[in-house]
């Protein structure tokens, strides 16, 4: 009689298997890693021909963060037929987007000079001369990695051009509040990206 007072959890799962996946072995999924956003690398695979470039080693050392905006949205086509609303999701076809980069520049001002020269080559301040587009574009690769530094996503970013690089030359000059003008942010546009999934 006393044995019937307590119900074993295993007996419950045999009676109702609706939520049987809720157990430690299934939830832990053989201890797979969580996806992280702090293990990444960005490299320029080709640089703008007409622009001064400080070198990949310096870019790697001073680049603090990359914030890409890849197009992911879908549009909606809609038609009303005999009072029924019919929806169809569609993609616009664009693969263009933007990204912003944050740098920590030093007193050699290599990052600031690079960004300003890039902007100047697309519209010279003094003579209003612009270089050809083919000489002012760059390509890059953004790699997302797991905790063992194995790539899990690779984004190939094509036809990069700056859209706003003024932060480095517009500091706030004050007498009593020193500003770290080495913190430079730059915004870029790109025309196309390719994503490669590196599943482990």
N, C-alpha and C positions, 0 to 999 in steps of 0.2 A: 504494500500500500504506500509506503514511504517513497518508493522509487518513482511513483507517478507524480510526486509533488514538484520535481525538478525536470525541466525540459532541456535536452541537449541541443545545442545549436545545429549540429549535424542533422538531427532529426527534422529540424525546421526547414533546412535547405532541401531535404528530400521531398518535403511536402510542397514547397514553393520555390522554384528555381529562377524567379524573375530577377533577383539581384545577387546571384551567386558570384558575380565577378568582384564583389566587394570583399576582398581578403588581401592579406599582406603580399602574397606571392604575385598576384596580378597587378596590384597597385604599384609595387616596386619595379615591375617589368625588368627583372634581371639586373637591376641597379644601373639602368641607363642614365647618362648624364643629362642634366637640364641644359637647355640652350642659354647661352650667355651673350651679352653684348659688349663685354669689355676686352675680349680677346680677338683682335682684328689687325689687319695691316693694309696700308694703302700704298701703291706705287704708281708712278707715271711710267707707262710702257713706252710712250713716245712724248716728246716735249715740243712746244711751239718753236719752229725753226728760227724765227726772227726775234725771239725773246731771250734775255739773259736768264740762265737757270743756275741756281746755287748748288745743284747736285743732289742725287737721291739720298746720300748719307745724311746731309744736313736736313732735308725734308723729313726723313724718318726720325731724326733726333728731336725735331721741334714741333712736329705735328701732334697735337693733343687729342683731337677728336674729329670725326667725320660724320656728318648728318645728311644722308641721302634722302631724296624724295623721289622714289620710283613710281611711275604711274601704275595703279592697280585697279582703278575703278571700272565699273561697267555702266553703260548707258541703258536706257529703256526705250523700246519701241512699243507703242500702244495703239490698239484699234478697237473701236466699239462696233460690234457686228450684231445687229438685232437685239440691242440692249445688253449684250454680253461683252465685258471688257476683256480683251485678249492681250496679254503681256508677253514680250520677248526681250530677254537681256541681250545686249550687243556690246561689243567692244569698239571703242572709237578708232582704234588702229594706231594711236600715237604711242611711241616708246620714248619720247623726250621727257626730260625731268630736270631736276636741279640737285645740287649738293652744296653744303657749306662746310668749311674747314676752319678749325681754330688752331692757331700757331702760338708758340712762345718765342718771340724774336729776341735777339741779344743786341748789344751795342754796335755790332758790325752791320746791323739792319739788313741782312741778306734776304730775309723773307719779304720785308716791306719793299725793298728795292725791286725784287723779282716781280711782286704783284703790281707795283706801280709801272714798271717797264712794260709789263704785259698789257695793262690798260692803255698806256701811251702808244703802243704799237698799233692799237686799233683806232686811234684817233689822237694824233700828236697835239699836245697843248700849244706848241709854238707855231707850227706850220700847217696844222690841220691835215696832215698827211696820214693815210691809213695803209697799212700793209695788207696784202691779200689774205683772204680767209685761210687758205691752205698753209700759210706761214704763221698763223696765230691760233691754231687749234692744237690740243693735246689729247692723248688717250690715257686711260688709267685702269687699274685693277684693284678692286676692293675685295679682300678675302676675310671671311668670317671663320673662326677656328673654335675647336672645342678646348677643354682644359689641357689636353695633351698636345696642343698646337697642330692638330691635324685639320686640314681644311674641310669645312662642311658646306660652305657656299662660296662661289666665286662670281663676282659681278664684273663683267667687262664693260667699261664706260667709255663711249666713243664720242669724239668731237666735243671736247670740253673747252669752254671759253668763259672768262670771268664776266659776271654781271654787276658786281659791286665789290670794289676793293678799296674803298675810301676810308675804312676804319683806321688804317695804319697811319694815314697822313692827316687825320682830323682829331688829334688828341685834345683833351681839355687842359689848357695851360692855367694853372692856379698858383697862388703864392703860399698856401698853407695846407694843401691836400695833395700830396704827391700821387701821381697816377702811374700805374705800370703800363706804359705805352707799348711794351713788348707783347702784350696780349693782342694778337691780330686775328680778326675774323674776315673771311672772304667768302663770297657767294659765287657759284658757278652754274652755268647751264650746260646741258649736254643734249645731243640729238638722238641717241640710241643707246640701249644697254642690252647685254646678254647675260642671262643667269644660268650658271651650271651648278646643279645639286651634287654634292659630294657625300652621299650617304655612306655611313660606316657600317 
